[in-house]
Amino acid sequence: MDLCDLPAPETAPESYAARDLDTDEVRDALPTLLWSGLVEQRGGDRGTLHLTPLGAAALRAAECDELTARLSAVTSFADTVSRGAPPRSAGHALKRLAEGTWTLEQAESYVRNG
């Protein structure tokens, strides 16, 4: 929803599928999102959903929290690597960790167990 306005879930479910969003989850969360002022619906119940400035701020804060956690994991992993992990496996694990596809535990396990 951050990139553009979206039609109501019932109106164009393909718009949600293209963004890898579950229409049922959006439909269930919509009353709370509207009530809290994170999203507004223009044009009635079947109108367009729009992220409000408050919603955009909440989204950015959540993204920041996720990136902060990922950076913390990368820093912790660097400590593991500094204790003598093989460079090739450490590089692969670091890449996966930085991408967010692996957790810190998965990266450390990969380096320990090869």
Secondary structure, 3 states (H helix, E strand, C coil): CCCCCEECCCCCHHHHHCCCCCHHHHHHHHHHHHHCCCEEEECCCCCEEEECHHHHHHHHHHHHHHHHHHHHHHHHHHHHHHCCCCHHHHHHHHHHHHHCCCCHHHHHHHHHHC
